[in-house]
Amino acid sequence: LIAIMQFAMASLIVQGSIYAKDVLGYGSDRAGASLMPMLVPVIFLASVAGRRYDRVGVRPLARLGTVFATTGLATWGVGAVLANYPVIATGMVLLGGGVAFIMSPANTDTLSSVPDEMRGQVSGLVQTARQAGGALGVAFAACVSGVANAYGAGLAGSIGAAILAGAAVSALGVVVALRMPAAAPRARTLRA
C-alpha cells in the first residue's frame, strides 16, 4: 500500500512546482507556497490518525485515506487540466488528508507485526519499497506527461494527464485497502 501510494504521488512536488511556475505564472516563492494545501492537512491530521490507529487499527484508516487520496489526486488532475488553482488546492487538501491516514498507520502496523529483532530489516524493506515506488512513479508521470504533450495536450493538459494517471494508480491502493485483513497478528518476541 505504501509503495502504491508513493508511486501515485511522488512526482507531484516536481510537476506541481513546474505547473505553478509555467502554467499559473507564479514566481519561485509563490510556486513553492502553492503546494502548502497538500502539506497542512498532514501536519494536523497525522496525530489524529495515530490516535485512531491505536483504537481501530490500520484497515479503516487505510480505506478512508486511500479514498480521500484518490479523490484528491483526481480533483487535482482535473484542476490542472482546467488551469484552476482553487480546484487544484481542493485536491491537494483531500490528498494531504488521505496521506495522513495512510502512511504512518500503515508503517506502524507493518513494523508492529514483526518481532523486535526483525524491525530494522523490515523497516529497511518498507522504506526501499517506498523509495522504489516513488522513483517508478516519477518516471511513469514523466512518460504520461511526455506522451500527452506529444499529442498536443500542452503543459497544463500533460501535467493534468500525469496527475490523473496517478489517481488511477491510487485507485489500486483503494483495492488493496479494501482487501486488507481485519488486524495484523501481533508479533511475539522469540526467546532463545
Contacts in CASP RR format, 6 or more apart in sequence:
PFRMAT RR
TARGET T0000
AUTHOR 0000-0000-0000
METHOD contacts of the structure
MODEL  1
LIAIMQFAMASLIVQGSIYAKDVLGYGSDRAGASLMPMLVPVIFLASVAG
RRYDRVGVRPLARLGTVFATTGLATWGVGAVLANYPVIATGMVLLGGGVA
FIMSPANTDTLSSVPDEMRGQVSGLVQTARQAGGALGVAFAACVSGVANA
YGAGLAGSIGAAILAGAAVSALGVVVALRMPAAAPRARTLRA
1 62 0 8 1.000
1 66 0 8 1.000
1 102 0 8 1.000
1 106 0 8 1.000
1 173 0 8 1.000
1 176 0 8 1.000
1 177 0 8 1.000
1 180 0 8 1.000
2 102 0 8 1.000
2 103 0 8 1.000
2 106 0 8 1.000
2 107 0 8 1.000
2 110 0 8 1.000
2 126 0 8 1.000
2 129 0 8 1.000
2 130 0 8 1.000
3 129 0 8 1.000
3 130 0 8 1.000
3 132 0 8 1.000
3 133 0 8 1.000
3 134 0 8 1.000
4 133 0 8 1.000
4 169 0 8 1.000
4 170 0 8 1.000
4 172 0 8 1.000
4 173 0 8 1.000
4 176 0 8 1.000
5 66 0 8 1.000
5 69 0 8 1.000
5 99 0 8 1.000
5 102 0 8 1.000
5 103 0 8 1.000
5 170 0 8 1.000
5 173 0 8 1.000
6 130 0 8 1.000
6 131 0 8 1.000
6 133 0 8 1.000
6 134 0 8 1.000
6 137 0 8 1.000
7 133 0 8 1.000
7 134 0 8 1.000
7 136 0 8 1.000
7 137 0 8 1.000
7 140 0 8 1.000
7 166 0 8 1.000
7 169 0 8 1.000
8 69 0 8 1.000
8 70 0 8 1.000
8 73 0 8 1.000
8 137 0 8 1.000
8 166 0 8 1.000
8 167 0 8 1.000
8 169 0 8 1.000
8 170 0 8 1.000
8 173 0 8 1.000
9 69 0 8 1.000
9 73 0 8 1.000
9 95 0 8 1.000
9 99 0 8 1.000
9 166 0 8 1.000
9 170 0 8 1.000
10 133 0 8 1.000
10 134 0 8 1.000
10 135 0 8 1.000
10 137 0 8 1.000
10 138 0 8 1.000
10 141 0 8 1.000
11 134 0 8 1.000
11 137 0 8 1.000
11 138 0 8 1.000
11 140 0 8 1.000
11 141 0 8 1.000
11 142 0 8 1.000
11 162 0 8 1.000
12 35 0 8 1.000
12 38 0 8 1.000
12 76 0 8 1.000
12 95 0 8 1.000
12 163 0 8 1.000
13 35 0 8 1.000
14 138 0 8 1.000
15 141 0 8 1.000
15 145 0 8 1.000
15 159 0 8 1.000
15 162 0 8 1.000
15 163 0 8 1.000
16 31 0 8 1.000
16 34 0 8 1.000
16 35 0 8 1.000
16 159 0 8 1.000
17 31 0 8 1.000
17 32 0 8 1.000
17 35 0 8 1.000
18 155 0 8 1.000
18 159 0 8 1.000
19 80 0 8 1.000
19 155 0 8 1.000
19 156 0 8 1.000
19 159 0 8 1.000
19 160 0 8 1.000
20 26 0 8 1.000
20 27 0 8 1.000
20 30 0 8 1.000
20 31 0 8 1.000
20 32 0 8 1.000
20 34 0 8 1.000
20 35 0 8 1.000
21 27 0 8 1.000
21 28 0 8 1.000
21 31 0 8 1.000
22 155 0 8 1.000
23 80 0 8 1.000
23 83 0 8 1.000
23 155 0 8 1.000
23 156 0 8 1.000
23 159 0 8 1.000
24 31 0 8 1.000
24 34 0 8 1.000
24 83 0 8 1.000
24 85 0 8 1.000
26 32 0 8 1.000
26 34 0 8 1.000
34 85 0 8 1.000
34 89 0 8 1.000
35 92 0 8 1.000
37 89 0 8 1.000
37 90 0 8 1.000
37 91 0 8 1.000
37 92 0 8 1.000
37 93 0 8 1.000
38 92 0 8 1.000
38 93 0 8 1.000
38 95 0 8 1.000
38 96 0 8 1.000
38 99 0 8 1.000
39 96 0 8 1.000
40 93 0 8 1.000
40 96 0 8 1.000
41 93 0 8 1.000
41 96 0 8 1.000
41 97 0 8 1.000
41 98 0 8 1.000
41 99 0 8 1.000
41 100 0 8 1.000
42 96 0 8 1.000
42 97 0 8 1.000
42 99 0 8 1.000
42 100 0 8 1.000
44 100 0 8 1.000
45 96 0 8 1.000
45 97 0 8 1.000
45 98 0 8 1.000
45 100 0 8 1.000
45 101 0 8 1.000
46 100 0 8 1.000
46 104 0 8 1.000
48 100 0 8 1.000
49 61 0 8 1.000
49 100 0 8 1.000
49 101 0 8 1.000
49 104 0 8 1.000
49 105 0 8 1.000
50 104 0 8 1.000
50 105 0 8 1.000
50 108 0 8 1.000
52 60 0 8 1.000
52 61 0 8 1.000
52 101 0 8 1.000
52 105 0 8 1.000
53 61 0 8 1.000
53 104 0 8 1.000
53 105 0 8 1.000
53 108 0 8 1.000
53 109 0 8 1.000
57 105 0 8 1.000
57 109 0 8 1.000
57 183 0 8 1.000
58 105 0 8 1.000
58 106 0 8 1.000
58 108 0 8 1.000
58 109 0 8 1.000
58 180 0 8 1.000
58 184 0 8 1.000
59 177 0 8 1.000
59 180 0 8 1.000
59 181 0 8 1.000
59 182 0 8 1.000
59 183 0 8 1.000
61 101 0 8 1.000
61 102 0 8 1.000
61 105 0 8 1.000
62 101 0 8 1.000
62 102 0 8 1.000
62 105 0 8 1.000
62 106 0 8 1.000
62 176 0 8 1.000
62 177 0 8 1.000
62 180 0 8 1.000
63 174 0 8 1.000
63 177 0 8 1.000
63 178 0 8 1.000
63 180 0 8 1.000
64 98 0 8 1.000
64 101 0 8 1.000
65 97 0 8 1.000
65 98 0 8 1.000
65 99 0 8 1.000
65 100 0 8 1.000
65 101 0 8 1.000
65 102 0 8 1.000
65 177 0 8 1.000
66 98 0 8 1.000
66 102 0 8 1.000
66 170 0 8 1.000
66 173 0 8 1.000
66 174 0 8 1.000
66 176 0 8 1.000
66 177 0 8 1.000
67 98 0 8 1.000
67 174 0 8 1.000
68 94 0 8 1.000
68 95 0 8 1.000
68 96 0 8 1.000
68 97 0 8 1.000
68 98 0 8 1.000
68 101 0 8 1.000
69 94 0 8 1.000
69 95 0 8 1.000
69 96 0 8 1.000
69 97 0 8 1.000
69 98 0 8 1.000
69 99 0 8 1.000
69 102 0 8 1.000
69 170 0 8 1.000
70 167 0 8 1.000
70 170 0 8 1.000
70 171 0 8 1.000
70 173 0 8 1.000
70 174 0 8 1.000
71 91 0 8 1.000
71 94 0 8 1.000
72 90 0 8 1.000
72 91 0 8 1.000
72 92 0 8 1.000
72 93 0 8 1.000
72 94 0 8 1.000
72 95 0 8 1.000
72 96 0 8 1.000
72 167 0 8 1.000
73 91 0 8 1.000
73 95 0 8 1.000
73 163 0 8 1.000
73 164 0 8 1.000
73 166 0 8 1.000
73 167 0 8 1.000
73 170 0 8 1.000
74 164 0 8 1.000
74 167 0 8 1.000
75 87 0 8 1.000
75 88 0 8 1.000
75 90 0 8 1.000
75 91 0 8 1.000
75 94 0 8 1.000
76 87 0 8 1.000
76 88 0 8 1.000
76 91 0 8 1.000
76 92 0 8 1.000
76 95 0 8 1.000
76 163 0 8 1.000
76 167 0 8 1.000
77 88 0 8 1.000
77 91 0 8 1.000
77 160 0 8 1.000
77 163 0 8 1.000
77 164 0 8 1.000
77 167 0 8 1.000
78 87 0 8 1.000
78 160 0 8 1.000
78 164 0 8 1.000
79 85 0 8 1.000
79 87 0 8 1.000
79 88 0 8 1.000
79 91 0 8 1.000
79 160 0 8 1.000
80 88 0 8 1.000
80 156 0 8 1.000
80 157 0 8 1.000
80 159 0 8 1.000
80 160 0 8 1.000
80 163 0 8 1.000
81 156 0 8 1.000
81 157 0 8 1.000
81 160 0 8 1.000
81 161 0 8 1.000
81 164 0 8 1.000
82 156 0 8 1.000
83 156 0 8 1.000
107 126 0 8 1.000
109 184 0 8 1.000
110 122 0 8 1.000
110 126 0 8 1.000
110 184 0 8 1.000
111 119 0 8 1.000
111 122 0 8 1.000
111 123 0 8 1.000
111 126 0 8 1.000
112 184 0 8 1.000
112 186 0 8 1.000
112 187 0 8 1.000
113 184 0 8 1.000
113 185 0 8 1.000
113 186 0 8 1.000
113 187 0 8 1.000
114 122 0 8 1.000
114 187 0 8 1.000
115 187 0 8 1.000
115 188 0 8 1.000
115 189 0 8 1.000
115 190 0 8 1.000
116 187 0 8 1.000
116 189 0 8 1.000
117 189 0 8 1.000
117 190 0 8 1.000
118 187 0 8 1.000
137 166 0 8 1.000
137 169 0 8 1.000
140 165 0 8 1.000
140 166 0 8 1.000
140 169 0 8 1.000
141 162 0 8 1.000
141 163 0 8 1.000
141 165 0 8 1.000
141 166 0 8 1.000
142 162 0 8 1.000
144 158 0 8 1.000
144 161 0 8 1.000
144 162 0 8 1.000
144 165 0 8 1.000
145 158 0 8 1.000
145 159 0 8 1.000
145 160 0 8 1.000
145 161 0 8 1.000
145 162 0 8 1.000
146 158 0 8 1.000
148 154 0 8 1.000
148 157 0 8 1.000
148 158 0 8 1.000
148 160 0 8 1.000
148 161 0 8 1.000
148 162 0 8 1.000
149 155 0 8 1.000
149 158 0 8 1.000
152 158 0 8 1.000
153 161 0 8 1.000
END
